[in-house]
Amino acid sequence: MSTDAQSGEDAGVEPEPEESEGPPMPQSTSETPSYDGEFDAIVVGAGLAGSAAALTMAEEGLDVIMLERGNSPGTKNVFGGIMFTPRIRELTDFEDAPKQRFVAQKTFSMLSEEGDATEVSMQPAAWKEEPHNDSWMVLRGDFDEWFAEQAVDAGATLITETTVTDLVREKGAIAGVETDRPDGRLHAPTVVLAEGANSLVSEGAGLAESQQRTDVAVSAKEVRKYDRETIEDRFHLTDEEGAAMHYFGDGAVGDAVGGGFIYTNKRTLSIGVVYSIEDAVHDERSPDEVLDDFKSHPAVAPLVTGGRMIEYSAHAIPEGGPDAMPDLVHDGAVITGDAAGLVLNNGLHLEGTNMAVESGYQAGKAVADAVASGRTDAAALSAYEEAMNDSWVIDNLNHYGWFLDAAAEDKEFLFDDLPRAIADAETDYFRMNDEPKTRHTKSARKRLVGAMGGYLGAAKKAWKYRKLFS
Ligand SMILES: Cc1cc2nc3c(=O)[nH]c(=O)nc-3n(C[C@H](O)[C@H](O)[C@H](O)COP(=O)(O)OP(=O)(O)OC[C@H]3O[C@@H](n4cnc5c(N)ncnc54)[C@H](O)[C@@H]3O)c2cc1C
């Protein structure tokens, strides 16, 4: 899976930066300072989990170095996206953060391949009040850079354009990292792995297994630029209000478990599809073709027409749930965020940002305590795993861990039969002719109940999916 640059809203097409010299990496020469062994903790990746960990550790008084492969934090990050902000609001002066719009309205639409659409739309008044349900559209290029700056302001050192290639082991414990810089080996008693979904360093070092393709989703996303009025008129928005639109059914991503989305930024739309890699390998279409088909659905096309594409990206999303998570704690290392598989996708919620920040924060606290105790083996770092097990993060992952398997089992029903039946039932129910309405109602009911396998089938489905609402 490749990642492309996330450009700022006012930027034009911003090509992926070529390999460059970048800022000087600390080297063991008399001219440059040697940071080797100077730090209590090395953070791999300046995404959400990495910056949360670095900020927390720096505030606890640790000497922290954060290594990021992009030319600045966020340039390699791909995102839908809604940033869920409860913890980040506590950790930072969040009012200063570069945000786009808060989520004022959410819609869930069922699309059929034939062009039907059924939409449920919600706009609770409470979402328009501070803190806006802690749900903000952001552009990761801007946001991650700002978040990393908060860690730097707290005392962390950030080195960009530096890829960690391996972990250093001494006496069986992780004791530092290798980087792609000459003399790029750095030693420290702890390493926080926050490298995101493509967790090559964790996997290469044997701390995590390669993800099964059933446990990973692929996404294709483009960002299109419009003028602000076009977006506000099209989606009925004012000021900082934003819309998060989610789409399911075979009109969204064909015969696959997944969906499409549109998120409104100030002057751009993020438009994308996310679906199981297992389905992607059986689909004749490439992810960008699936995205094109989604954009041309009659219910979607008028919302995304025009504009100018300023970014295209594809990325993986780990969604294997608790069963696919690696051990979070190792001798000298902890794993956080997407690298630890901390993403919830149950069709109604797609949440990874809050889990990444929470895990970085909890990891940062545990590392600070371990360093203060003079021991950084797995037992000393176990407070991180305990805090996560006690947290809403693991609770949510456990609660919804069954969902994607169930959706895969019922793929044909959920993504094909149901959208068709709902559209046919609507057509019947509201039919305008000289028949009595009772006949329309009966016909609509028959279509819906028939698609669910009769009343018994409907009861079984309700029981199977009850945990979505309990
Ligand atoms: C299309 C899409 C839509 C999404 N939508 C949402 C949404 O709406 N809401 C939500 O909450 N979540 C969403 N997610 C999930 C969310 O983006 C992630 O859960 C979150 O970004 C994880 O943060 P992280 O810090 O763990 O990893 P990342 O944000 O991926 O950060 C990892 C960082 O590590 C760096 N890195 C990687 N390897 C190395 C290395 N070897 N050396 C140095 N640096 C390295 C990367 O460049 C990157 O900066 C979405 C994901 C995708 C792909």
The ligand as a Gaussian input file, in Angstrom:
#p B3LYP/6-31G(d) Opt

LIG

0 1
 C       -9.048000       6.659000       4.229000
 C       -9.013000       6.656000       5.728000
 C      -10.039000       7.276000       6.407000
 C      -10.016000       7.327000       7.796000
 N      -11.002000       8.022000       8.416000
 C      -10.968000       8.159000       9.745000
 C      -11.916000       8.991000      10.398000
 O      -12.760000       9.624000       9.762000
 N      -11.838000       9.108000      11.744000
 C      -10.897000       8.436000      12.480000
 O      -10.878000       8.578000      13.711000
 N       -9.981000       7.637000      11.885000
 C       -9.984000       7.496000      10.542000
 N       -9.035000       6.742000       9.923000
 C       -8.022000       6.056000      10.749000
 C       -6.961000       7.041000      11.245000
 O       -6.471000       7.794000      10.159000
 C       -5.807000       6.294000      11.923000
 O       -6.337000       5.418000      12.888000
 C       -4.814000       7.226000      12.600000
 O       -4.253000       8.118000      11.658000
 C       -3.693000       6.413000      13.250000
 O       -2.714000       7.264000      13.779000
 P       -1.232000       6.714000      14.004000
 O       -0.488000       7.830000      14.659000
 O       -1.266000       5.398000      14.666000
 O       -0.662000       6.436000      12.551000
 P       -0.415000       7.455000      11.364000
 O       -1.342000       8.587000      11.462000
 O       -0.424000       6.634000      10.126000
 O        1.054000       8.007000      11.637000
 C        2.190000       7.192000      11.472000
 C        3.389000       8.091000      11.226000
 O        4.577000       7.316000      11.256000
 C        5.398000       7.674000      10.149000
 N        6.229000       6.489000       9.864000
 C        5.812000       5.288000       9.405000
 N        6.838000       4.434000       9.321000
 C        7.935000       5.116000       9.737000
 C        9.304000       4.757000       9.875000
 N        9.733000       3.520000       9.591000
 N       10.177000       5.700000      10.301000
 C        9.746000       6.963000      10.604000
 N        8.450000       7.352000      10.486000
 C        7.563000       6.431000      10.072000
 C        4.408000       8.036000       9.056000
 O        5.003000       8.859000       8.062000
 C        3.343000       8.763000       9.855000
 O        3.637000      10.134000      10.015000
 C       -8.999000       6.685000       8.534000
 C       -7.962000       6.035000       7.849000
 C       -7.957000       6.032000       6.458000
 C       -6.825000       5.356000       5.738000

